[in-house]
């Protein structure tokens, strides 16, 4: 019952007449009544959220997404709107939250900011931040409860019916965020994620906004905004600016540090900083010279939050060869951990935004994170574990691509090639970058295992035309094999020569094939010598020197007959059939096709490659129906195998056949398709030749 005076007399009723800091209407009360309003309300609404930097760039799409996520209907749910901003470490999450508040702050009665620094609650950061909130709205120190629960209750009570915005920066858990939720009203909570906050989806109905790495355009704009307006370097050194952007890998923080370094040294060209950042082992140090703007400091904070297993996995990224993405089995082998434990640890690294998850359960880090992980200390056992894993998998997988080739068994008869992944070519494709890096590390170690790796990988590289990988891996093998492994050195020279041959660098290819033949002759290795001669003959054919090619490939056929190997002899006939005079060529190709079919394990690929050549030679003899039959059969097979180089060859041959048949429109269709395939796969010399043929055809 509330008492008051009315008309000079005291009356009772549900009204109040007078002044008080707080009034309560209650029935039966046990215990005390507590008032949550401050005794001296603040004169001005709190403005705690920092201003964004003047150079803020990008994330306009995300700012719009936040605005849409916090929209309130005219009537209905008045619960605070929660938005979680997530993205990579150093990716600009905090700046995005600050920018949104700067643009929309006038809509709110208070702007509150809590920086948790990625702690999990044990530091008391939540309680201290809530204390600052309450002081900002007018509570005295004596009025503020001692516990985080009490402070949260006070803030929620004070904010009920108001519209406030709260930025919770670097939150690790959903429980932390819940301490800062305002009461009912049109309030907004922006959270930057430093740990998994998916639990906020259910009760709080949080929206999640993902930041993208800075695009090259946005990166250049950010640098331009950081530098003084009259700085001439962005315009005078555009290529160096592009290189600098590439070195920073889309990291907002890295670009901010780079921009600050350039701004502090206006007399130095951009090229200076590009060179400073060129070495991965130097890049992190350069971007961490100022403790207040340091990639190392930010990454240290993120790593400090990890548990022991996650930290072990993080450090393993620093020991992993190369920059490719990594599958779970590689970590299992390198660390000796169980698969479930590895997956759990990787999930925690993904949640911490230190590691990214790609397709098919593979994981990767950017160069700055990898350099930081390497700083945690080298572990030779982990490095060796990675190398052993890739070798144990790659040797049988590569051999499975072309098991009839036989070189691994010929050079290393005791090598165990049993066991492999279920889809060897798909596995080799996924591990390309890692295997190339493994070859480089083996070369650094002077380890002859690189020779085995080069031999095992060649069929895969040749089939998919991964010419840069073929060149690099075999160059490493030659460097090691030159010291006491002549057979492996000669074969690696031949294999490397194929990379130059496919690039159209026939003189370089011929030089490598000739070196291989000299080694084989000196070491009395007839099968290697025949292979070198055969390869040189193919190179001369592609140079257009048919006479020299015929002489070499006839020698190769004689050598194959002496070696008395059925598959080698069939290959020799196929290659000679490509350059021999047409009638003799077709007979050789007939024998080659029969030879491939009659092997204990038929060589279906080279059978159809022989059909391709028989089709080409049949056109020269004007046997157009036979040519069409052979070429169409070869096209079906090569399409099934996805052999793009051979598919382009066949379409070229079908185009030449159509010209001979007087079908100009059909010829143009095949030649245009062949030119397009060659160009898209990087075989520019072949594409230019076909383009010239098309020009002649159109002029007729």
C-alpha positions in Angstrom: 0.0 0.0 0.0 1.4 3.4 -0.9 0.5 6.5 1.2 0.1 10.0 0.1 -1.9 13.2 0.8 -4.9 14.4 -1.1 -6.8 17.5 -0.4 -5.0 18.1 2.9 -5.8 14.6 4.3 -3.9 11.4 4.4 -5.3 8.7 2.2 -4.2 5.2 1.1 -4.2 4.0 -2.5 -2.0 2.8 -5.4 -0.5 6.2 -6.1 2.6 8.2 -5.1 2.8 11.9 -4.5 6.3 13.3 -3.7 9.9 12.7 -4.7 12.2 9.7 -4.2 15.2 8.0 -5.8 13.2 4.8 -6.2 9.7 3.6 -5.4 8.5 0.0 -5.1 4.9 -1.4 -5.0 4.8 -4.8 -3.3 2.6 -7.1 -1.4 4.0 -9.5 1.2 7.8 -8.9 1.4 10.4 -11.2 3.1 13.9 -9.9 3.3 15.2 -6.6 1.9 14.2 -4.7 -1.2 17.1 -3.9 -3.6 17.1 -1.0 -6.1 19.2 -1.4 -9.3 19.1 2.2 -10.5 22.3 4.3 -9.8 22.1 6.8 -7.0 23.5 9.5 -9.2 22.7 8.8 -12.9 25.3 9.9 -15.4 24.7 13.2 -17.1 25.9 11.9 -20.5 25.3 8.4 -22.0 28.5 6.2 -22.1 30.6 6.4 -25.2 33.1 3.6 -24.5 33.5 2.0 -28.0 36.7 3.1 -29.7 36.6 5.0 -33.0 37.6 3.0 -36.0 40.9 3.9 -37.7 40.7 6.5 -40.4 42.1 4.0 -42.9 39.3 1.5 -42.4 38.8 -0.4 -45.7 36.6 -3.2 -47.0 33.9 -5.2 -45.3 31.1 -3.0 -46.6 29.1 -6.1 -47.3 29.6 -7.3 -43.7 28.5 -3.9 -42.3 25.3 -4.2 -44.3 24.8 -7.8 -43.0 25.2 -6.6 -39.4 22.6 -3.9 -40.0 20.2 -6.4 -41.5 20.7 -8.9 -38.6 19.9 -6.4 -35.9 16.7 -5.0 -37.5 13.7 -5.0 -35.2 10.2 -5.3 -36.4 7.6 -2.6 -35.5 6.2 -4.9 -32.9 7.2 -8.3 -31.4 10.4 -9.7 -30.0 12.3 -7.1 -28.0 15.2 -9.4 -27.0 18.7 -7.9 -27.7 20.1 -8.7 -31.1 23.4 -10.6 -31.0 25.8 -10.6 -34.0 29.1 -12.5 -33.9 31.9 -11.1 -36.2 34.3 -13.9 -37.1 37.4 -14.0 -39.3 41.1 -14.8 -39.3 43.5 -13.5 -36.6 44.5 -10.0 -37.5 41.6 -9.8 -40.1 39.9 -6.7 -38.8 37.1 -8.1 -36.7 37.3 -5.4 -34.0 37.6 -2.6 -36.6 34.5 -3.8 -38.3 32.5 -3.7 -35.0 33.9 -0.2 -34.3 33.0 1.0 -37.7 29.4 -0.2 -37.4 29.0 1.5 -34.0 30.5 4.7 -35.4 27.9 4.7 -38.2 24.9 3.7 -36.0 25.9 4.9 -32.5 23.4 7.8 -32.6 20.6 5.3 -32.4 21.6 4.1 -29.0 21.4 5.5 -25.4 24.8 4.1 -24.5 27.8 2.5 -26.2 29.6 -0.1 -24.1 32.9 -1.8 -24.8 34.4 -4.9 -23.1 37.8 -6.1 -24.3 38.4 -9.7 -23.1 41.8 -10.2 -24.8 40.9 -13.8 -25.6 40.9 -14.9 -22.0 38.6 -17.7 -20.9 37.1 -16.0 -17.8 39.8 -16.8 -15.3 41.4 -13.3 -15.4 38.2 -11.6 -14.2 38.1 -9.5 -17.4 34.3 -9.9 -17.6 33.7 -8.7 -14.0 36.0 -5.7 -14.4 34.4 -4.7 -17.7 30.9 -4.8 -16.1 32.2 -2.7 -13.3 33.3 -0.1 -15.8 29.8 -0.3 -17.5 28.1 0.4 -14.2 30.4 3.3 -13.2 29.8 4.8 -16.6 26.0 4.9 -16.0 26.4 6.5 -12.6 26.8 3.8 -10.0 29.2 4.5 -7.2 31.9 2.0 -6.3 30.0 1.2 -3.1 26.8 0.3 -5.0 28.4 -2.2 -7.4 28.2 -5.9 -6.4 31.4 -7.8 -5.9 30.5 -10.8 -8.1 30.3 -11.0 -11.9 26.8 -12.4 -11.5 25.7 -9.4 -9.4 27.2 -6.9 -11.8 25.6 -8.6 -14.8 22.2 -8.5 -13.0 22.7 -4.7 -12.3 23.6 -4.0 -15.9 20.7 -6.0 -17.3 18.3 -4.3 -14.9 19.6 -0.8 -15.7 19.4 -1.4 -19.5 15.9 -2.9 -19.6 13.7 -0.7 -21.7 16.7 1.1 -23.2 18.4 0.7 -26.5 22.2 0.3 -26.0 25.0 -1.2 -28.0 27.6 -3.5 -26.4 30.8 -4.6 -28.2 32.4 -7.7 -26.6 35.8 -7.9 -28.1 37.8 -11.2 -28.4 35.3 -13.5 -26.7 36.4 -17.1 -26.3 33.1 -18.7 -25.0 29.4 -18.1 -25.2 29.2 -18.0 -21.4 31.4 -14.9 -21.4 29.1 -13.1 -23.9 26.0 -13.8 -21.8 27.3 -11.8 -18.9 27.0 -8.7 -21.1 23.6 -9.2 -22.5 21.3 -6.1 -21.9 17.8 -6.4 -20.6 14.6 -6.3 -22.8 14.8 -3.5 -25.3 16.1 -2.7 -28.8 19.7 -3.3 -27.9 22.5 -4.7 -30.0 25.5 -6.9 -28.9 28.4 -7.1 -31.3 30.9 -9.9 -30.5 34.3 -10.5 -32.1 35.1 -14.2 -32.0 38.3 -15.5 -30.5 36.9 -19.0 -29.8 33.9 -21.1 -30.8 30.7 -19.2 -30.1 28.3 -21.5 -31.9 26.3 -22.0 -28.7 25.0 -18.5 -29.1 22.9 -19.6 -32.1 20.3 -21.4 -30.0 19.0 -19.3 -27.1 20.4 -15.9 -28.2 19.6 -16.6 -31.9 22.9 -15.0 -32.8 23.7 -14.1 -36.4 27.2 -14.8 -37.6 29.0 -12.5 -40.1 32.2 -13.8 -41.7 35.0 -11.4 -42.8 36.8 -12.0 -46.0 40.5 -11.6 -46.5 41.2 -8.3 -48.1 41.0 -8.4 -51.9 44.0 -7.1 -53.8 41.9 -3.9 -54.7 41.0 -3.3 -51.1 44.5 -4.0 -49.9 45.9 -1.4 -52.3 43.2 1.1 -51.1 44.1 0.4 -47.5 47.8 1.1 -48.1 46.9 4.3 -50.0 44.8 5.5 -47.0 47.5 4.8 -44.5 50.2 6.7 -46.5 50.2 10.5 -46.6 48.0 11.9 -49.4 51.0 13.3 -51.2 53.0 10.1 -51.1 54.0 9.4 -54.7 55.0 5.7 -54.3 51.7 3.9 -54.9 51.5 5.6 -58.3 55.2 5.4 -59.2 55.7 1.8 -58.1 52.4 0.0 -58.9 54.1 -3.4 -59.5 55.9 -3.2 -56.2 52.7 -2.3 -54.4 51.1 -5.4 -56.0 54.0 -7.5 -54.8 53.7 -6.1 -51.3 50.0 -6.9 -51.2 50.8 -10.4 -52.3 53.3 -10.8 -49.4 50.7 -9.7 -46.9 48.3 -12.5 -48.0 45.1 -10.5 -47.4 45.8 -9.9 -43.7 44.5 -6.5 -42.6 47.0 -6.3 -39.7 49.9 -7.2 -41.9 48.9 -4.5 -44.4 48.5 -2.0 -41.6 52.0 -2.8 -40.3 53.4 -2.6 -43.9 51.7 0.7 -44.5 53.0 2.1 -41.2 56.6 1.0 -42.0 56.4 2.8 -45.4 54.9 5.9 -43.9 57.7 6.1 -41.3 60.3 5.8 -44.1 59.1 8.1 -46.9 62.5 8.2 -48.5 62.6 4.4 -49.2 61.0 2.8 -52.2 58.2 0.2 -51.8 60.7 -2.3 -53.3 62.7 -2.1 -50.1 59.8 -3.5 -48.1 59.0 -6.1 -50.7 62.5 -7.4 -50.5 62.4 -7.4 -46.7 59.3 -9.6 -46.8 60.4 -11.9 -49.6 61.9 -14.4 -47.2 59.3 -16.2 -45.2 61.7 -16.6 -42.2 62.1 -12.8 -42.1 58.6 -11.7 -42.9 57.1 -12.2 -39.4 60.0 -10.3 -37.8 59.6 -7.4 -40.1 55.9 -7.1 -39.4 56.5 -7.3 -35.6 59.0 -4.5 -35.0 56.5 -2.3 -33.1 54.9 -4.1 -30.1 51.8 -1.9 -30.4 51.2 -3.1 -34.0 52.7 -6.6 -34.2 51.8 -9.7 -36.0 53.8 -11.8 -33.5 52.0 -10.2 -30.5 48.6 -11.0 -32.0 49.5 -14.6 -32.9 51.2 -15.1 -29.5 47.9 -14.1 -27.8 45.9 -16.6 -29.9 48.4 -19.4 -29.3 48.4 -18.8 -25.5 44.7 -19.7 -25.5 45.3 -23.1 -26.9 45.4 -26.3 -24.9 48.5 -28.6 -25.1 47.3 -30.8 -27.9 46.2 -27.9 -30.1 49.5 -26.1 -29.5 51.4 -29.3 -30.5 49.4 -29.4 -33.8 49.9 -25.7 -34.4 53.7 -26.2 -34.0 53.5 -29.1 -36.4 52.4 -26.7 -39.2 55.8 -25.1 -38.8 57.5 -28.4 -39.3 55.4 -29.4 -42.3 57.2 -29.3 -45.7 55.9 -26.7 -48.0 52.8 -24.5 -48.1 50.2 -27.0 -49.2 47.1 -28.0 -47.3 47.5 -31.0 -45.0 45.4 -34.1 -44.4 44.7 -35.7 -41.1 46.7 -38.8 -41.9 49.9 -36.8 -42.3 49.5 -35.4 -38.8 48.7 -38.8 -37.3 51.9 -40.2 -38.9 54.2 -37.2 -37.9 53.0 -36.8 -34.3 52.1 -40.4 -33.4 48.7 -39.2 -32.2 45.4 -41.0 -32.6 43.2 -39.8 -35.5 40.4 -38.6 -33.1 42.8 -36.6 -31.0 44.3 -35.0 -34.2 40.8 -34.1 -35.5 39.8 -32.6 -32.1 43.0 -30.5 -32.0 42.6 -29.3 -35.6 39.0 -28.3 -34.8 40.2 -26.2 -31.9 42.8 -24.5 -34.2 40.0 -23.8 -36.7 37.8 -22.4 -33.9 40.7 -20.1 -32.9 40.9 -18.9 -36.5 44.6 -19.8 -36.8 44.0 -22.7 -39.2 41.5 -22.9 -42.1 39.7 -26.0 -43.2 39.5 -26.6 -46.9 37.8 -29.2 -49.0 37.7 -32.9 -48.1 38.9 -32.4 -44.5 42.2 -30.8 -45.3 43.7 -27.9 -43.4 46.0 -25.0 -44.2 47.6 -21.9 -42.8 48.8 -18.7 -44.4 52.5 -17.9 -44.6 52.6 -15.6 -41.6 51.0 -18.2 -39.4 53.3 -20.9 -40.7 56.3 -18.7 -39.9 55.0 -18.1 -36.4 54.4 -21.8 -35.8 58.0 -22.5 -36.9 59.2 -20.1 -34.2 57.8 -22.4 -31.5 60.8 -24.6 -32.1 62.1 -27.2 -34.5 61.3 -30.8 -33.8 63.4 -33.1 -36.1 61.2 -36.1 -35.2 58.0 -34.3 -36.5 59.8 -33.2 -39.7 61.1 -36.7 -40.3 57.7 -38.1 -39.6 56.1 -35.9 -42.3 58.8 -36.8 -44.8 58.5 -40.5 -44.1 54.7 -40.3 -44.5 54.8 -38.7 -47.9 57.5 -41.1 -49.2 55.7 -44.1 -47.9 52.5 -43.0 -49.6 53.9 -41.4 -52.8 56.1 -44.3 -54.0 53.4 -46.9 -54.3 50.8 -44.3 -55.4 53.0 -43.1 -58.2 53.9 -46.6 -59.3 50.2 -47.4 -59.4 49.6 -44.8 -62.1 51.9 -46.8 -64.5 52.9 -50.1 -62.9 54.1 -51.6 -66.1 56.8 -48.9 -66.4 59.2 -50.9 -64.3 62.0 -48.4 -63.5 61.5 -48.4 -59.7 62.0 -52.2 -59.6 64.8 -52.0 -62.1 66.9 -49.5 -60.1 65.9 -50.6 -56.6 64.9 -54.2 -56.7 64.3 -54.5 -53.0 61.9 -51.5 -52.8 58.5 -52.4 -51.3 55.8 -51.0 -53.4 52.8 -52.7 -51.8 50.0 -50.7 -50.4 48.7 -47.4 -51.6 45.7 -45.1 -51.2 42.5 -46.2 -52.9 42.6 -43.4 -55.5 46.3 -42.8 -56.2 46.0 -40.1 -58.8 43.5 -38.1 -56.7 45.8 -38.4 -53.7 48.8 -37.3 -55.7 46.9 -34.3 -57.1 45.9 -33.3 -53.6 49.5 -33.6 -52.3 51.2 -32.0 -55.3 52.6 -28.9 -53.4 53.6 -31.0 -50.5 55.5 -33.6 -52.5 57.3 -30.9 -54.4 58.4 -29.4 -51.1 59.4 -32.9 -49.8 61.7 -33.3 -52.9 63.3 -29.9 -52.1 64.0 -30.9 -48.5 65.4 -34.3 -49.5 67.8 -32.5 -51.8 68.9 -30.1 -49.0 69.6 -33.2 -46.9 71.4 -34.9 -49.8 69.0 -37.8 -49.4 68.9 -40.2 -52.3 65.2 -40.9 -51.5 64.5 -37.9 -53.8 65.6 -40.1 -56.8 63.0 -42.7 -55.9 60.4 -40.0 -55.5 61.2 -38.5 -58.9 60.9 -41.8 -60.6 57.6 -42.6 -58.9 56.0 -39.3 -59.6 57.0 -39.0 -63.3 54.0 -41.0 -64.7 51.6 -38.8 -62.7 53.3 -35.6 -63.7 53.5 -36.6 -67.4 49.8 -37.8 -67.5 48.5 -34.6 -66.0 51.2 -32.4 -67.7 52.3 -30.9 -64.4 55.5 -29.7 -66.1 56.8 -27.3 -63.4 56.6 -30.1 -60.9 58.2 -32.5 -63.3 61.1 -30.1 -63.9 61.6 -29.2 -60.2 61.4 -32.7 -58.7 63.8 -34.2 -61.3 66.2 -31.2 -61.0 66.5 -32.1 -57.3 67.0 -35.7 -58.1 69.8 -35.0 -60.6 71.5 -32.8 -58.0 71.6 -35.7 -55.5 72.1 -38.5 -58.0 75.1 -36.9 -59.6 77.0 -37.9 -56.5 77.2 -41.7 -56.9 73.9 -42.7 -58.4 74.5 -42.7 -62.2 71.4 -44.8 -63.2 69.1 -42.5 -61.2 70.9 -39.4 -62.6 70.4 -40.5 -66.2 66.7 -41.4 -65.7 66.1 -38.1 -63.9 67.7 -36.2 -66.8 65.3 -38.0 -69.3 62.3 -37.2 -67.1 63.3 -33.6 -66.7 63.8 -33.4 -70.5 60.1 -34.3 -71.0 59.1 -31.1 -69.1 61.2 -29.0 -71.6 59.9 -31.0 -74.5 56.2 -30.4 -73.6 57.0 -26.7 -73.1 58.4 -26.5 -76.7 62.0 -26.0 -75.5 63.3 -28.8 -77.7 67.0 -27.7 -77.7 67.1 -27.9 -73.9 65.2 -31.2 -73.9 67.7 -32.6 -76.5 70.6 -31.5 -74.4 69.3 -33.4 -71.3 68.5 -36.5 -73.4 72.0 -36.4 -74.8 73.5 -36.1 -71.3 71.5 -39.1 -70.2 72.6 -41.2 -73.2 76.3 -40.4 -72.4 75.8 -41.6 -68.8 74.0 -44.7 -70.0 76.8 -45.5 -72.5 79.6 -45.0 -70.0 77.8 -47.1 -67.3 76.7 -49.8 -69.8 73.0 -49.4 -69.1 71.3 -50.5 -72.4 67.7 -49.9 -71.3 68.4 -46.4 -70.1 70.4 -45.7 -73.2 67.5 -46.8 -75.4 65.1 -44.6 -73.4 67.4 -41.6 -73.9 67.7 -42.2 -77.7 63.9 -42.7 -77.9 63.3 -39.4 -76.1 65.8 -37.6 -78.3 64.0 -39.0 -81.4 60.6 -37.7 -80.1 62.1 -34.3 -79.5 63.5 -34.1 -83.0 60.1 -35.2 -84.4 58.4 -32.3 -82.5 61.0 -29.9 -83.8 60.0 -30.9 -87.3 63.2 -32.7 -88.2 61.7 -36.0 -89.4 64.9 -37.3 -91.0 66.9 -37.0 -87.7 63.9 -38.4 -85.8 63.6 -41.5 -88.1 67.3 -42.3 -87.7 67.1 -42.1 -83.9 63.9 -44.0 -83.6 65.1 -46.8 -85.9 68.2 -47.1 -83.6 65.8 -47.2 -80.7 63.8 -50.1 -82.3 67.1 -52.0 -82.9 68.1 -51.5 -79.3 64.7 -52.6 -78.0 65.0 -55.8 -80.0 68.4 -56.5 -78.4 67.0 -55.8 -75.0 64.1 -58.2 -75.9 61.4 -56.6 -73.8 57.9 -56.8 -75.4 56.5 -53.6 -74.0 59.7 -51.6 -74.9 59.5 -53.0 -78.4 55.9 -52.0 -78.8 56.7 -48.5 -77.6 59.6 -48.3 -80.1 57.3 -49.3 -83.0 54.7 -46.7 -81.9 57.2 -43.9 -81.8 58.8 -44.9 -85.1 55.3 -45.2 -86.6 54.8 -41.5 -85.9 57.6 -40.5 -88.3 58.2 -43.4 -90.7 57.0 -43.2 -94.2 53.2 -43.7 -94.2 52.8 -47.3 -95.5 55.6 -48.6 -93.3 54.3 -46.4 -90.4 50.8 -48.0 -90.5 52.4 -51.5 -90.5 54.5 -50.6 -87.5 51.5 -49.2 -85.7 49.5 -52.3 -86.4 52.3 -54.3 -84.7 52.5 -51.9 -81.8 48.8 -52.1 -81.1 48.9 -55.9 -81.1 52.0 -55.8 -78.9 50.3 -53.6 -76.2 47.2 -55.9 -76.3 49.1 -59.1 -75.9 51.0 -58.0 -72.8 50.3 -60.0 -69.6 48.7 -56.8 -68.4 47.6 -55.0 -71.5 48.8 -51.4 -71.9 45.4 -49.9 -72.8 46.7 -46.3 -72.8 49.5 -46.8 -75.3 47.2 -49.0 -77.4 44.9 -46.0 -77.9 47.9 -43.7 -78.4 49.0 -46.0 -81.2 45.4 -45.7 -82.6 45.8 -42.0 -82.5 49.0 -42.2 -84.6 47.5 -44.7 -87.0 44.6 -42.4 -87.5 47.0 -39.5 -88.3 49.1 -41.6 -90.7 45.9 -43.0 -92.4 44.9 -39.4 -93.2 48.2 -39.0 -95.1 47.3 -42.1 -97.1 43.8 -40.7 -97.6 42.2 -43.7 -95.8 39.7 -41.3 -94.3 37.2 -43.9 -92.9 39.9 -45.9 -91.2 41.3 -42.7 -89.8 37.9 -41.6 -88.5 37.4 -45.0 -86.8 40.8 -45.0 -85.1 40.6 -41.4 -84.0 37.1 -41.7 -82.6 38.2 -44.8 -80.6 41.2 -43.0 -79.2 39.1 -39.9 -78.4 36.6 -42.1 -76.3 39.5 -43.6 -74.3 41.4 -40.4 -73.7 38.2 -38.6 -72.7 37.6 -41.4 -70.1 41.1 -40.9 -68.8 40.8 -37.1 -69.0 44.0 -36.8 -71.0 43.6 -33.3 -72.2 46.9 -33.1 -74.2 46.0 -36.2 -76.2 42.3 -35.0 -76.6 43.6 -31.9 -78.2 45.9 -33.9 -80.5 43.0 -36.0 -81.6 40.7 -33.0 -82.3 43.6 -31.6 -84.4 43.9 -34.8 -86.3 40.1 -34.9 -86.8 40.3 -31.4 -88.1 43.0 -32.3 -90.6 40.9 -35.3 -91.7 37.9 -33.1 -92.2 39.9 -30.7 -94.4 41.0 -33.7 -96.5 37.3 -34.7 -96.8 36.3 -31.2 -97.8 34.2 -30.6 -94.7 35.4 -27.1 -93.9 32.9 -26.3 -91.1 33.7 -29.6 -89.3 37.4 -28.9 -89.7 37.1 -25.5 -88.1 35.1 -26.9 -85.2 37.8 -29.5 -84.4 40.7 -27.1 -84.9 39.1 -24.4 -82.7 38.5 -27.0 -80.0 42.1 -28.3 -80.2 43.5 -24.7 -80.0 41.3 -23.9 -77.0 42.4 -27.0 -75.1 46.1 -26.4 -75.8 45.9 -22.7 -74.8 43.9 -23.3 -71.6 46.4 -26.0 -70.5 49.4 -23.8 -71.2 50.6 -25.6 -74.4 51.0 -22.3 -76.2 53.4 -23.4 -78.9 50.9 -26.1 -80.1 48.0 -23.6 -79.8 49.9 -21.1 -82.0 50.5 -23.7 -84.7 46.8 -24.6 -84.8 45.9 -21.0 -84.9 48.0 -20.5 -88.0 46.2 -23.5 -89.6 42.9 -22.0 -88.8 44.0 -18.7 -90.4 44.9 -20.6 -93.6 41.6 -22.4 -93.5 39.5 -19.2 -93.1 41.4 -17.5 -96.0 40.5 -20.3 -98.5 
